[in-house]
Amino acid sequence: MPTDPIIENYLDREKAVIDEIAKYEEISQNKLLRLIVEDKKLMAKNTFEKTLTNIQLKGQADFKREKNKKLWYIQSKKLEELTELEEFIKK
């Protein structure tokens, strides 16, 4: 177990996770964990889970459940623009 963090800044950790999610249309949380924690050894498992929570709370990525899997994805800009337009029309 490393004593010093490999990625010190939390924004850099979030960017690393978002970049991995963006490489795939949808990626399961277990595969994402395997890529970031086990293969690349960018952060610890607990840090990875906290980073995913922060990313979701900020709205940078989201997940959906399919049976017992969490599939992470990044919402497209067009979808966000469409919801903003819909909110504007409702007002």
C-alpha positions as CSV (number, residue, x, y, z in Angstrom):
1,M,0.0,0.0,0.0
2,P,1.5,3.4,-1.0
3,T,1.9,5.8,1.9
4,D,1.9,8.9,-0.4
5,P,-1.1,9.5,-2.7
6,I,-0.3,9.1,-6.3
7,I,-2.8,11.8,-7.3
8,E,-2.7,14.5,-4.7
9,N,-5.4,16.9,-5.9
10,Y,-9.0,15.8,-5.7
11,L,-9.8,17.6,-9.0
12,D,-7.1,15.5,-10.7
13,R,-8.6,12.3,-9.3
14,E,-12.0,13.4,-10.6
15,K,-10.6,14.1,-14.0
16,A,-8.9,10.7,-14.1
17,V,-12.2,8.9,-13.3
18,I,-14.2,11.1,-15.7
19,D,-11.7,10.4,-18.5
20,E,-12.0,6.7,-18.0
21,I,-15.8,6.9,-18.0
22,A,-15.7,9.0,-21.2
23,K,-13.7,6.3,-23.0
24,Y,-16.7,4.0,-22.9
25,E,-20.3,4.8,-23.6
26,E,-21.3,2.9,-20.4
27,I,-18.9,1.2,-18.0
28,S,-19.7,-0.9,-15.0
29,Q,-18.5,0.2,-11.6
30,N,-16.6,-3.0,-11.1
31,K,-14.7,-2.6,-14.4
32,L,-14.0,1.0,-13.6
33,L,-12.7,0.0,-10.2
34,R,-10.5,-2.6,-11.8
35,L,-9.0,-0.1,-14.3
36,I,-8.3,2.7,-11.9
37,V,-7.5,0.9,-8.6
38,E,-6.0,-2.4,-9.6
39,D,-4.5,-1.9,-13.1
40,K,-3.3,1.7,-13.0
41,K,-3.1,2.0,-9.2
42,L,-4.1,5.7,-9.3
43,M,-5.9,5.6,-6.0
44,A,-7.2,3.4,-3.2
45,K,-10.6,1.8,-3.3
46,N,-12.1,4.0,-0.6
47,T,-10.8,7.1,-2.4
48,F,-12.2,5.8,-5.7
49,E,-15.7,5.4,-4.2
50,K,-15.6,8.8,-2.6
51,T,-14.5,10.3,-5.9
52,L,-17.4,8.7,-7.7
53,T,-19.8,10.1,-5.2
54,N,-18.4,13.6,-5.6
55,I,-18.6,13.3,-9.4
56,Q,-22.2,12.3,-9.2
57,L,-23.1,15.0,-6.7
58,K,-21.6,17.6,-9.1
59,G,-23.6,16.2,-12.0
60,Q,-20.5,15.4,-14.1
61,A,-21.5,11.7,-14.5
62,D,-24.4,9.5,-13.4
63,F,-25.2,5.9,-13.2
64,K,-28.1,3.6,-13.9
65,R,-28.8,0.2,-12.6
66,E,-29.3,-2.8,-14.7
67,K,-30.1,-5.8,-12.5
68,N,-27.3,-5.8,-10.0
69,K,-24.8,-3.6,-11.9
70,K,-24.1,0.1,-11.7
71,L,-23.4,1.4,-15.2
72,W,-21.6,4.8,-15.2
73,Y,-22.0,7.2,-18.1
74,I,-21.5,10.9,-18.9
75,Q,-24.5,12.8,-20.1
76,S,-24.1,14.4,-23.5
77,K,-24.1,18.2,-23.8
78,K,-27.1,18.0,-26.2
79,L,-29.2,16.2,-23.5
80,E,-28.3,18.9,-21.0
81,E,-29.2,21.7,-23.5
82,L,-32.5,20.0,-24.2
83,T,-33.4,19.8,-20.5
84,E,-32.5,23.5,-20.1
85,L,-34.7,24.3,-23.0
86,E,-37.6,22.3,-21.5
87,E,-37.2,24.1,-18.2
88,F,-37.3,27.5,-20.0
89,I,-40.4,26.5,-21.8
90,K,-42.2,25.4,-18.6
91,K,-41.6,28.9,-17.0
